[in-house]
């Protein structure tokens, strides 16, 4: 189908500058712009029993995160959420991140921890991946205090956040850890070497010029895009990874990354569900106030997470 006609209010799509000279100022401007777009076209998330800002790291000094707790009785599965933004912009405190976190907390009935991971270019790869591992370690160490269900941690991310989630999942598997039970990857970028053919997509909100620029900032001067933690699609072996739900937008230069990764996971005998958002572009899944199809996307992703959470609860009740 064509691009959703309800996206017309956002046309033509703008693009970031080719060179970002002041990342901090650019980040602040983009957060302000994205929050303004969400005010017009998004839908705030529901109320939760608790919203608490955390500091994860040595002596309480480190990466910030936001914990959301549902009103239902625990213990609860824990979902680690990672926002998008090309590893450079947005935050866990952005309005779209807040809405997604609240929606998953209530409708997937789980604790959500939205990680405000460190941003490139000041903190290039693999800093954000290490922040996710720190968050998972924090959950394990504090499971009794927060009411977390043991052995029931999932990770989810959008765009660059999905890249970080997939990279952290691979890293923990390679370390012999099985802390992550499920991965939910939306519009993921999974090959930072751009070794497979993609459309340039200059008419779309995310073009390949944008992707190459953000990837270069994330990798920095010393990062290697061939590292499978940076480019999970290039990992030689995907066996032993947790089950996955991958959601792609029909009109997205990164659509192939999600499709190829789903195929490779299946070949490695990893259960995977692949969702295609027809008529969607890279940025549209969070425009839940504007697009009925964005609400359908959100419900599909939440249903996948809720199903996994139900299974995890059931498995812990077995003798």
Secondary structure, 3 states (H helix, E strand, C coil): CCCCHHHHHHCCCCCCCCCCCCHHHHHHHHHHHHHHHHHHHCCCCCCCCEEEEEEECHHHCCEEEEEEECCCCCCEEEEEEECCCCCCCCCCCCHHHHHHHHHHHHHCCCEEEEEECCCCCCCCCCHHHHHHHHHHHHHHHCHHHHCEEEEEEEEEEECHHHHHHHHHHHHHHHCCCCCEEEEEEECCCCCCCCCCCCCCCCCCCCCHHHHHHHHHHHHCCCCCCCCCCCCHHHCCCCCCCCEEEEEEEEECCCHHHHHHHHHHHHHCCCCEEEEEEEEEECCHHHCCCCCHHHHHHHHHHHHHHHHHHHHHHHHHCCC
